[in-house]
Amino acid sequence: MYIIREVFTAKPGQASKLAKLFKRAFPADPDTVVMTDMAGDYNTVVVETRVKSLAEFEKQMQDYKSGKPDPAMDPKVAEEMSKYTEMYLTGRREIFQIVE
């Protein structure tokens, strides 16, 4: 099992908007949580997802990069997500293996 964290530094005034957008994009996924900073760097938004394997994560990334709309996503949210890159300054990905 792995934890994938997408960590964004939002533009000033955009962190809560970005977090709410991500929350709307993954409303029913029990393996995904959206978090904002309470301490540390300001304007931080984190999307954390659990996957069973790195192959599962790679498949998700291939689907995302293909540009095909996610059939589970509301079309209005999909349109909003097309502009999410305008809401942040930097981003990075962290991948952790869960020790069992």
Contacts in CASP RR format, 6 or more apart in sequence:
PFRMAT RR
TARGET T0000
AUTHOR 0000-0000-0000
METHOD contacts of the structure
MODEL  1
MYIIREVFTAKPGQASKLAKLFKRAFPADPDTVVMTDMAGDYNTVVVETR
VKSLAEFEKQMQDYKSGKPDPAMDPKVAEEMSKYTEMYLTGRREIFQIVE
1 50 0 8 1.000
1 51 0 8 1.000
1 52 0 8 1.000
1 97 0 8 1.000
1 98 0 8 1.000
1 100 0 8 1.000
2 50 0 8 1.000
2 51 0 8 1.000
2 52 0 8 1.000
2 53 0 8 1.000
2 54 0 8 1.000
2 57 0 8 1.000
2 95 0 8 1.000
2 96 0 8 1.000
2 97 0 8 1.000
2 98 0 8 1.000
3 48 0 8 1.000
3 49 0 8 1.000
3 50 0 8 1.000
3 94 0 8 1.000
3 95 0 8 1.000
3 96 0 8 1.000
3 98 0 8 1.000
4 48 0 8 1.000
4 49 0 8 1.000
4 50 0 8 1.000
4 51 0 8 1.000
4 57 0 8 1.000
4 93 0 8 1.000
4 94 0 8 1.000
4 95 0 8 1.000
5 46 0 8 1.000
5 47 0 8 1.000
5 48 0 8 1.000
5 93 0 8 1.000
5 94 0 8 1.000
5 95 0 8 1.000
5 96 0 8 1.000
6 46 0 8 1.000
6 47 0 8 1.000
6 48 0 8 1.000
6 49 0 8 1.000
6 91 0 8 1.000
6 92 0 8 1.000
6 93 0 8 1.000
7 44 0 8 1.000
7 45 0 8 1.000
7 46 0 8 1.000
7 91 0 8 1.000
7 92 0 8 1.000
7 93 0 8 1.000
7 94 0 8 1.000
8 18 0 8 1.000
8 44 0 8 1.000
8 45 0 8 1.000
8 46 0 8 1.000
8 47 0 8 1.000
8 88 0 8 1.000
8 90 0 8 1.000
8 91 0 8 1.000
9 41 0 8 1.000
9 43 0 8 1.000
9 44 0 8 1.000
9 88 0 8 1.000
9 89 0 8 1.000
9 90 0 8 1.000
9 91 0 8 1.000
10 17 0 8 1.000
10 18 0 8 1.000
10 43 0 8 1.000
10 44 0 8 1.000
10 45 0 8 1.000
10 87 0 8 1.000
10 88 0 8 1.000
10 89 0 8 1.000
11 43 0 8 1.000
11 87 0 8 1.000
11 88 0 8 1.000
11 89 0 8 1.000
12 43 0 8 1.000
13 43 0 8 1.000
14 43 0 8 1.000
14 87 0 8 1.000
14 88 0 8 1.000
15 36 0 8 1.000
15 37 0 8 1.000
15 42 0 8 1.000
15 43 0 8 1.000
15 44 0 8 1.000
15 45 0 8 1.000
16 36 0 8 1.000
17 87 0 8 1.000
18 45 0 8 1.000
18 84 0 8 1.000
18 87 0 8 1.000
18 88 0 8 1.000
19 34 0 8 1.000
19 35 0 8 1.000
19 36 0 8 1.000
19 45 0 8 1.000
21 77 0 8 1.000
21 80 0 8 1.000
21 81 0 8 1.000
21 84 0 8 1.000
21 87 0 8 1.000
22 34 0 8 1.000
22 45 0 8 1.000
22 47 0 8 1.000
22 84 0 8 1.000
23 34 0 8 1.000
24 74 0 8 1.000
24 77 0 8 1.000
24 80 0 8 1.000
25 73 0 8 1.000
25 77 0 8 1.000
25 81 0 8 1.000
26 32 0 8 1.000
26 34 0 8 1.000
26 47 0 8 1.000
28 72 0 8 1.000
29 49 0 8 1.000
31 49 0 8 1.000
31 50 0 8 1.000
31 51 0 8 1.000
32 47 0 8 1.000
32 48 0 8 1.000
32 49 0 8 1.000
32 50 0 8 1.000
33 47 0 8 1.000
33 48 0 8 1.000
34 45 0 8 1.000
34 46 0 8 1.000
34 47 0 8 1.000
34 48 0 8 1.000
35 45 0 8 1.000
35 46 0 8 1.000
35 47 0 8 1.000
35 48 0 8 1.000
36 44 0 8 1.000
36 45 0 8 1.000
36 46 0 8 1.000
37 43 0 8 1.000
37 44 0 8 1.000
37 45 0 8 1.000
45 88 0 8 1.000
49 57 0 8 1.000
50 98 0 8 1.000
51 57 0 8 1.000
51 60 0 8 1.000
54 95 0 8 1.000
57 95 0 8 1.000
63 70 0 8 1.000
69 75 0 8 1.000
69 78 0 8 1.000
70 78 0 8 1.000
73 81 0 8 1.000
END
